[in-house]
Amino acid sequence: MVKRIHVTYHLKAGEEHRETVERVHDFHANKCPVYRSIYTSIDITTEFVLES
């Protein structure tokens, strides 16, 4: 049984885009139908890494 999922997004973007990436990262999960269907039963965490 899956209890936790951790996703790391590796984004090709420079530091000048960090503010936009952080803003989008804060709300993107609620727009995902898969996330919305399983988040109450599986602990889902995300992070991003900027790669230039």
Residue, then its C-alpha position, 0 to 999 in steps of 0.5 A: m500500500v502506498k502511504r507517501i509520494h514525494v515529487t521533485y520537479h527539475l525545472k530549467a529556469g534561471e533564478e530570475h524566475r524563482e518568484t513565479v515558480e514559487r507562486v505556481h508551485d504553491f497552488h498547482a496541486n489543487k489544479c491536478p485531478v489525480y492529486r485531488s482524488i488521492y490527497t486525503s489518503i496518501d501524503i503527497t509532498t512536492e519540491f522544485v529544483l531550478e536548473s539553468 
